[in-house]
Amino acid sequence: MSYYSTNNPNVRANLKEAVMQSLAPDKGLYMPLNIGHLPRTFIDQLFTLSFEEIGFEVSKLLIGNEVPTSVLQHIVTTAINFPAPLVFLDGDKASLELWHGPSLAFKDFGARYMAALMSWFIRGENKPLTILVATSGDTGGAVASGFLKTPGIEVIILYPSGKVSDLQEKQLTTLGENITAIEVEGTFDDCQAMVKEAFADTNLSARYHLSSANSINIARLIPQSFYYFEGYKQVQQQGREVVFSVPSGNFGNLTAGLMAKKMGLPAKRFIAATNINKIVPEYLETGVFNPRSSAATISNAMDVGNPSNFVRILELYGHDTDAIRKDITGFWLDDQATRSAMKEAFDKHGYICDPHGAIAYKSLDTLKAGEQGIFLETAHPAKFIDTVQETLGIQVPVPESLAILAERQKKAVLMPSAYPALRDWLLSR
Ligand SMILES: *Cc1c(COP(=O)(O)O)cnc(C)c1O
């Protein structure tokens, strides 16, 4: 499979180049050159297939023959070794729980798949690969656990001191092994700027083989399309029209759903659910895409003012706003309404939503008669325990995997927010 840059269709890469570069040389995002259709028989039989079988067929379509069959099978099995169950709140609304992986957020799918793929691409090389990544919270945890103990790869994570939750910090700083955490005395933007400078610094290239694991990497999108099929298969036999509601920030998750539809997923439409950073719902209403600085909310993984995957959505629809409107409906809530949605899900259905999933849950009020709504639950509520407990007035059970982290010792390199500090540290190791 060839991948092209969203900035210039003539800029091409194969899978290995697209994954290892992350961003195209012209700063565009990579897209598969053509997205094929799964056989009708495959779609009709989805309910008889395992999550892994689905993941394998979808991967083959998006990757082509660059990875041998047995290797691809191994990558899929490694990446999705946890389920994505559908939990019904009532006859019309169901939650697709994407948080059963090690970091308790849907980002585990992308991070684990990318780790397995990269580790195959660098096999036989003697210079280790160094993944440098800045995180505002959830990405770091997923990447750290996705790459943990991956031979030939080390991960260096920069995070802003005092600006991630205690549990998020533990997820970054307690794994050890091939994972190093750098606590930057600055903001997330500072961390990102330091990582950017490192990639541009030729002094480092003699010592390091650097790569990135950010969310625009095509390897993170591919496995995110698997679970739309997995969700659909669990309602398939009811024969109703299915609507997916997706809590969205950078819009990678929704883009993967649209790719699934292109491959033949019988989804009627999608809902783009956001907080007050409603750039895309606004675009759907007015036809104008107006990126701006983000505002802070309780659904902070969606505090994005310039959604990086939006350009991929434009590409999928040939930049035709009306075609996009046929497939995507916008929906947004402010913090107060998000809390009300969390309360409603709990009072009416006994279901605990995290703040991100709660917005998507509430958007299903707009379903039309006969539609089956599936909202994506992107994180375990315990990841946002303070907000959830304060809103619902209950104790939220913390999963064992998160609870044991609280006991572990934090280990991080404290660093001022200035690039030379990162460079000197990298060169002196
Ligand atoms: C990252 C994240 C999102 C947003 O996903 P995008 O693919 O960036 O749109 C939503 N919810 C949670 C919990 C997340 O961690």
The ligand as an SDF file (V2000), in Angstrom:
LIG
                    3D

 15 15  0  0  0  0  0  0  0  0999 V2000
   -7.6530   11.1890   23.3170 C   0  0  0  0  0  0  0  0  0  0  0  0
   -9.0010   11.0970   23.9120 C   0  0  0  0  0  0  0  0  0  0  0  0
  -10.1630   11.5310   23.2130 C   0  0  0  0  0  0  0  0  0  0  0  0
  -10.1000   12.2240   21.8770 C   0  0  0  0  0  0  0  0  0  0  0  0
   -9.7670   11.3480   20.8160 O   0  0  0  0  0  0  0  0  0  0  0  0
   -9.3580   11.9250   19.3980 P   0  0  0  0  0  0  0  0  0  0  0  0
   -9.0030   10.7540   18.5770 O   0  0  0  0  0  0  0  0  0  0  0  0
   -8.2140   12.8560   19.6310 O   0  0  0  0  0  0  0  0  0  0  0  0
  -10.5440   12.6670   18.8450 O   0  0  0  0  0  0  0  0  0  0  0  0
  -11.3990   11.3280   23.8100 C   0  0  0  0  0  0  0  0  0  0  0  0
  -11.5080   10.7640   25.0260 N   0  0  0  0  0  0  0  0  0  0  0  0
  -10.4200   10.3530   25.7230 C   0  0  0  0  0  0  0  0  0  0  0  0
  -10.6290    9.7550   27.0730 C   0  0  0  0  0  0  0  0  0  0  0  0
   -9.1390   10.4910   25.2030 C   0  0  0  0  0  0  0  0  0  0  0  0
   -8.0640   10.0950   25.9080 O   0  0  0  0  0  0  0  0  0  0  0  0
  1  2  1  0
  2  3  1  0
  2 14  2  0
  3  4  1  0
  3 10  2  0
  4  5  1  0
  5  6  1  0
  6  7  2  0
  6  8  1  0
  6  9  1  0
 10 11  1  0
 11 12  2  0
 12 13  1  0
 12 14  1  0
 14 15  1  0
M  END
$$$$
